[in-house]
C-alpha cells in the first residue's frame, strides 16, 4: 500500500481513537514510510476529537463518538490538518465492557482521499466500514489495525 502511494506521489494521514496510534505504528514500521506517512493524531477523548480534528460537537452529540459519521469526520479532519492526499480514521470500543452504551468490539473505520493534484477539490469518501469484533481488548485493537490497513488498501485500488 505504501509503495502504491509512493509511486503515485500521494501521502497519508491517520486519525485514531480506538487503536491509540496502532495504525500509525504499523505504517511507520515499513522502511521508507516517511516519504508517504505525514503523521497521525491520537484523539482519544471527545474534546480531543473536536480540538485536534475539527469533529463537530453536534455530530458527537447526535451520533456518539463511536459511529461511522464520527470516523468520517475524524478522517476528514486529519486530511485537512495534515494536508494529505489520503486519511484513515478509527473509532470504537475495545472493551472489556461497553462504553457510552456501545458494546465492546464495535469498530468504525473511514478512509477519505483525492488523487495527486486534486487536493483543491476536497476529500471524497472512499470507504466507511463497521464491524463487531470479538475477543479481549488487545485482540479487538489488533484486529482493528489490520481492518484499517485493509480498508486503505481497498480504497487505493478502487480509485
Order of alpha helices (4+ residues) and beta strands (2+ residues): alpha-beta-alpha-beta-alpha-alpha-alpha-beta-beta-beta-alpha
